[in-house]
Amino acid sequence: MTASLRALRALALLAGFYLMGVALLMVLAAADWVLLTRHLVTQSVYLVLGTVFTSVALMAPILRGMFAFLLAGRRSSGAGGCPVTPQEQPELWAEVLEAARRAGTQAPDEVILTEGVNAAVAERARLLGLLPGRRRMYLGVPLLTGLTVPRLRAVLAHEFGHYSNQDTRLAGVTMRGRAAVLHTVNAFGSGDNRAYAFVGGLYVRYAHLFLKVTQSIARRQELAADQAAACQAGRDPTAAALRQIPLLDAAHDHYVDTYALMGRAASALPPVGEFHGGFRQLLAARQPDALSELAAARRPPRPSPYDSHPPVSERLALIEALPDDGLTDDLAAPSALSLLRDQDGLLATLEERILPAEASALQRLDWPDLVMVRALSDARGWAEPLQMAVRRALRIAHASVTTAGGAPPGPLWEGAAGVVVAESATSSAAAADSGTATETGARLPSLEDVLDAIDGGLLWMEVADRMPKPAQAARLTGRSARNFIRPAVWDAVAGLVHLHLIAEGLARPDVSWAGRPGLALPEDWEERMDAAIDAAVDDAPDTTPLRALLGGDNRIRPE
């Protein structure tokens, strides 16, 4: 079957998608006429009203689907962003206009910068693309940050290649039809009654059929756009851009989660303009191999049987099979971000338009301060389960001594292992100074209290059993139970150590754009801390190495 015949078949199915609604309305009207004029004419008025109500309930979702289908493509895509004019960004607009000219298609009426690693041309077309409409070009600032100018030209050529009609005019209609079908199906997402579920199910089944039949056309369009990009921007820059975009996408997701949002625990954001602008520093600090590792660590998306994009490996193979055109991929070429004027001001405007309104009330912190806020939050989160468990264990040990008729409550009491466990006034003051408290205001044990409890033999006899764990792990005993909970205990002790070092001014924030943000510790701590904590949480705990690091006198200065 030729491309034109496949496109005509798709167009017929597309018309059928709309006519399905017309047919449903006609069937519903005919059924009502028969029931009301032949069978229910002598029945009670309640039965007649019930029939009318049921018909109206079914008509509403049918009409909703028909109007959603007709209006698809004429409404805004809803993508937020920062529009830029030719006067504001002449260099970027020059690249966009040249790409549209070389593709032989209409230039966009607007260029909008967005927050994602993406590029797209959207058209508010009429009659599903038979009549052109207003065009918008969407360009993600992270994409501009990571691509060179030659690679950006390949991306622009690909996007305009979808509109260059190198296959057939009807193929473009098919692509818009796929978008219209998906828009119609999504329109039923807000319906929560049985009528919506029934009618929506009919539209979804028809949509699956249409997407399956038109998938080959959609993939041919993608491959044709790749060929157009290679012809206009060069084979090597096009292949390089295709390889790099998934790496940038993974790196940007990592950046947002690890850096841009690291202050969410304290309701803080990076400096103005740096929420998106910090991505520049991450890319500058990382080699391509590091970006590949981030991409490899991502869980691959579940493949969709209706995906319009062929596998990247297939697309690359076809591009690389093209003859050498002499247009090399220049790694030293300027960044596409250099096409933008007043980058800092533009990034600040993008934040204002993209971030929710509540973000304007959040405090802005420099990157080192954000790292410190995150380190404090993480350390407290790691430490609190162990602190709570130690507090309960000490309380029970204290109560058991009192019940047995021992010495009255005081700073010292016998622990479960028959050794002295101390809860001195000094440690209570240290906990108060550190500000560590539960929801009820009761102070949690300090690092000294925890080490004393470990020395008192309470770690594996009393404390570990009171650490939170899944229900299925509660049945574990002996070494299996210790091995299960040991990582959480290790993290908790490390958290308490970090809190102590921060309070003493011995830890400083390390943004570490090439790695992960965290704390930079003194050299002795970097070299010996892990082994010292390992010894403290061993089956036979020994806190001596950790205490030696903390001062050598078995005491800890108040945090």
Summary of the structure (lengths in Angstrom):
residues: 559
radius of gyration: 32.7
end to end distance: 77.6
largest distance: 100.3
contacts: 1741
relative contact order: 0.08
helix: 64%
strand: 8%
